Amino acid sequence: MPVQVLKIIKGKLETQLPSHLQREDLKHLQTGLDHTNKYFQGIVILSYPLTKLGDGTDFFKIVLQDDTCSRINSINVLMYGKMAEDCAKLIRNGDTFIVAGFKVAESPTAREDGRHACHLQVSEESGSAIFICTQPSITPFSEATSPSVAPKYVYTPLNCLKDGTVVNLYGIVKFFKPPYISKGTDYCSVVTLVDQSNVKLTCTLFNGNLDSLPKIYKNGDIVRFHRVKIREYNGQMQGITSAGFASLTFDGTVGAPVVPRASSKVYTFVDEEQKTVEELRIWAASNLSVSGPEAKLSDVKPMMFFDLTCQLVGKAKVDGSSFLLKVWDGTKCPYPTWKVPVEAKELEGDRVLLHHLRNLTVDVLVYDNHVQLAKSLKTGSFLRIYSIHTKQASAKNEDISSHIEFHLHGGTCYGRGIGILPENNPDVEELKSFLECVELTDSQNMESVSSLELGDTFDSYTDLESPLQRCQQLSATVLTDHQDMSNTVLKTVLNSSAPQQYRIRAKLRSFKPQKLYQSVKLHCSKCNTLQEVPNGDAIDFILQGCAATAPNPELQSMSWYESVVWTTEEDQGRKITIHFVKHYEMLQRPENTLLMIEGGTLKEIWKLTRRFKCVIPVKSKEDDLELLDLSAPFLLQGNIKYYGCKKCSTPKSIKNLSSLAEKREPSWEPTEIAQVLGIEPLQYVFVMKFTLVDGTGVLNAYLFDYVSNPR
């Protein structure tokens, strides 16, 4: 078989390799040499997602690290065809990987990723053979790790860096390029740092996962890098990513909360480090000028470059090399702005909102390498667009030539790029508060929207009879049902006794909530109560509290479930236990398996739900496992969290799940699980409030409907 899985017993291979094969050292892997009857062995420290090439061939890339002490001790391995597909299913970080029958070729990314100058090409067609030695126990959601470079996390000042070392460091961002797709398969970000020594360090960071790069939003942010490899080039020290690279990013504003933006799901951050961040903030405020060329739309002039914090309200494809973003920041550009002509069918976004804001939005045309990211942006998201160029429109017509255009040119010079800001970012919170206070002029008022401009779908009034009719176009909707009923004025409705049925015609004064996702609530059909859907932070807080209690060994591997326990390397040795529920005393395929987890974080649980049928968070007590507080979900299945009513539920023993496991074909339906556990399940519902007026009165109307598949 081209791909074989071997076991390591007492440090030796269970099955010996063919006798004609001899091990090849990393330093001897060169193009032009004969590597027949040679094999290379290394540890898998990084693997990339399985992809397809342009001709449909499967492609899989891993990084191997050998045990030499040389400056360069890792190499890329590229696999093609069926071998790529097979290895993608088997390989995990930490496995020992042995390959024979490989081809050595020059690596086009060696200078960027700091790995070997060559890479290995492997395929079944070329006669390659692969032997994978799996680890005896693997954390199912662990990230790539490497031997700790500095176990006590000693941080090196930038003026003490030495060529060939791997270090941990703190620094202030003096310049950065937002992540962009490199020439290979990785994302790349370039960051220039400085610290109290006044020495600069430029780091070129690569990762196949965008979220694993530092989350830097502006110059002046403070970063902590773990496991950065230092190399000297043209007399200057440079930093590059090495195995196990991780980062934390902090707002550099003096007095701002010290909240890390992490590139990995687990990390340590102690009080002493908080002091380090605050010291860097104070030093930067007194010694550095790191403020970028930020501006509001009301401050722009022709022929300037600036960074814009804004909200995306529309987007459209223009041609193969450019893409349109319609954005606003609540201020009005002092110059007439160029409106990019696009076909109506290409424009994404709420048409009513776009018309509503037509005098406040500007069209930003993005080019080349920025187009792919622009296409993926969601309308309504908050952005920081770096190095926008404003220039005067060129036209013979004087009226048009007075307009200005907004361009984000291709390339990454001067930090050009697009950053997506989270809702809890301080700049976003400030912008949202400002946008809510913007008063629109009469020319922008929605009452001026004409059916000619918006099409026959829209009208300046709202007819209401049944809920959830085009609710996302709230301010201009026509219901065509129940035409046999005549319209009733609001005064009559308000003076009538309930229940009654009416058809009304009224103007929409306001609606709540402002964000559509905020209208999803949890409803108990038994006690008829509504509650908010808990956010991820609240759930993680409950999970962290339960993780503080060590699992009870006496409750592991009972008759109806099998348990696996491990201790995390970080997070002060947090213990995690997974209990796999058995069926007829046998473990099932992952897609048919219910499991229970103790000590896991929300991110870890979500990762398990992608592989297993459903997951129940539990905790140990003296004689049994039990559910967590019902503020947390009692069950997670796919991408849905299931909650129970605290008032109406009477939680039963977790042992009751064994009755479902004894069925011939357990379906693990949420309703059945809730029933045997004594849980009254909450249902996701959609609730909105409209305030309507028609000159005779004011009426509050409420929409209520069940959500079948919340996400």
Disulfide bonds with the S-S distance in Angstrom:
none
